[in-house]
Each structure stands twice: as C-alpha cells, then as structure tokens.
C-alpha cells in the first residue's frame, strides 16, 4: 500500500510539473550561410531570434523542399564546379539523415511530390536533367533529360512545372510538366521568347554584355493553370490538364522611366489570392561605356486581375518583390514597402537607403539587412514599427516557410 501511494504521488508531481511547464515557442526553420557551408536552425516566429543548437552542413544550400508530412527537408546547392550537394535532415530534431553528391549537375530546384520520391532539377550545360531520387537512400532511381535550359519552375500539387528556354540563343519557350514518375507533357509557347546570347559592342570590343529574355511563371493552385508573362508579348495561359495554350494581350504597362533599344528583360510573376498575378521585373540596356555598369530600368510591381484583365501599377519604383503570406513586399529606389494582396500600401521604411536592403520574411515580420549600415533589424508588417536589432552575423537567414523553393534562373 505504501509503495502504491508513493507511485501515485510521484505521477501526480510529474503531471503537475508538465502542466506548469512553459509551452515551446512557435518556430520555423531557417538556413544561414557561414564560412565553409550553412547552418540550419530553428527561429522564434515572434522574435526572429535563433533557438537551440544549429546543424552545420559543409555545403551550399539555396534550394529546399519539405516532405509531404513536413517531417523532413531536402537541401540542395552547389559551388563553382558542376556538382550538386544534396542532404536530407529531420526538420523537427535537426538530424542529418543522409547526404550525397551528384557530379556533372548544377542544382536549380528540388521538389518532394511523394513521400518516397524526391525530384531534383539541374543543368548539365546545354540540357536540363530531372532526377528521381529515393529520399531514404538518396539513390538516383530514374533520370530524364530535357533539351534546353530551365529558367523558371514551380510545384503544382504532385506535378512540377518547368519553363525552358533554348540552350543557345533566344527562341521559343516551352512549358513542361513532370510528375513523380518523370512522365512529361510538353507545351510549346510559340508567342513567348526566352533565352540569352552574348553581345559584342562594335565601338569597343572589350564591352561585352548578355542579352536575355526571362519570362515570369505563375501557377494557379486551384485550377491547374500556368501563366507565362513576357515583355512586349501576350500572356500565355496553359491548361496543365489538357496541355492547351491560349494567349491574351497584356494591357499597356507603365514604368518609372521609358527608354528605347532595351536589350533584355527579366520578369517574375507570382500567384496572388483572388485571381490575381503580381508581376515585377527589370529591363537591361547593356553596359554603360563610362561607368562599365549595366544600364537598367525597373518595371515596378503591377497586379493583373485575371477576371477583368486590368493591369494596375502598384509600385513603379520596385526593383524586386515577392509574396509572403498575406503581404506583397518590395525593395527598390523607394526603400522597403509592403502591400496587402489587393495592392493597397500598408507601410514603407528606409526610403533614403534605396535598393541597399536585403529581406527575409517570417510570419508578419521581416528581418531587414541594411547593407550600407551593416546591421539587421526586425520590422513588424502589421504596425510598421522597427522592433530592434537582430544580431545575425551576416545576412538574414532564409526562412523555409514555403513547401519548396521556386526555380529562379
């Protein structure tokens, strides 16, 4: 009887202690670059401060994908040589579960469409390789070769949507869907040009620049439609289920400054809730012979309403922008600005710093690196307040909040 009573009292004490223990702070994974590799660790979602001990990996890692249950995450990266480093870690316990190297491949994207299948996308030079990998053993179980160079890519459920340009020069773009078994469907976008070529300046042979055309790609997750947005071209609207393609002229875009004889364009497009696309981009005009810097013109941030087909300029000074949850965030000559998904401006900071800003987003907060000042601060998007300094050694970590990173050439 005495032993039973003691056991009951011990169990009650343990239960009371557990009930009184503070709950673990909500956290998210982030990857930070360090000398010789990266470190992966958890960050407090309310303070953006690091939690616990990091997992250090002696590899680059700028592409990621979670497993369908988010219990594991695959990290891929490479260096100067055409070799891909691929690692799988436990996302909750931060344990390295496996690592491998794949020679002859520059990594461009990794996706995890099925619990038993990883898909790695990379460049072999003039071709694009798509590898099916067993995530338990990291063994390559199948391989697909696509002609051309992948310039954009998005996951769409169990499919991967790739936008390809010719391997050499500028020509017709193609849209290719790939499933977890590496079965493909190809759509030729005969009204969209993509690719790059090297230009020589006749007046000064030493001045060489690259003419490039990189359209934007956005995929509607609900109806399986891909939108490809070029510059001076109609929007390609591709039904991924039927492989049919339609085109619709884009309303005239107004930019911060007009300039003729522009030689290249890079556009980024992202799906926004409510049937809208957010579009940003940059035009290039080769090298300035005096400054030897690339001449460029921003296209700003615009929102295309797919139902009314109206294009509205939201921020004419934005060089770059991205969607994060319920926010659209831009940086550029106007500093840091953020908007709701309808394009209503909700705040701006650091206007005098122009484009010298690096941003990473987590929840309703940003970690903002002020490059010239060499410091990082925390910004609350709801209130617009700077909440203090973050003691990151270098640039802000990349918080792994989305299911997978996109392919951006």
Beta strands, then each sheet from edge to edge (+ up, - down):
strand 1: 27-34
strand 2: 37-44
strand 3: 50-57
strand 4: 63-66
strand 5: 72-78
strand 6: 83-90
strand 7: 96-103
strand 8: 106-114
strand 9: 117-123
strand 10: 127-134
strand 11: 139-147
strand 12: 149-156
strand 13: 159-165
strand 14: 169-178
strand 15: 184-200
strand 16: 208-214
strand 17: 216-220
strand 18: 225-229
strand 19: 235-239
strand 20: 244-248
strand 21: 264-272
strand 22: 276-287
strand 23: 294-298
strand 24: 301-305
strand 25: 310-315
strand 26: 318-324
strand 27: 327-332
strand 28: 335-339
strand 29: 345-349
strand 30: 357-362
strand 31: 365-370
strand 32: 375-380
strand 33: 386-390
strand 34: 398-399
strand 35: 407-408
sheet 1: 3+ 2- 1+ 34-
sheet 2: 4+ 5- 6+ 7-
sheet 3: 8+ 9- 10+ 11-
sheet 4: 23+ 22- 21+ 16+ 15- 14+ 13- 12+ 35-
sheet 5: 17+ 18- 19+ 20-
sheet 6: 23+ 22- 24+ 25-
sheet 7: 26+ 27- 28+ 29-
sheet 8: 30+ 31- 32+ 33-
end
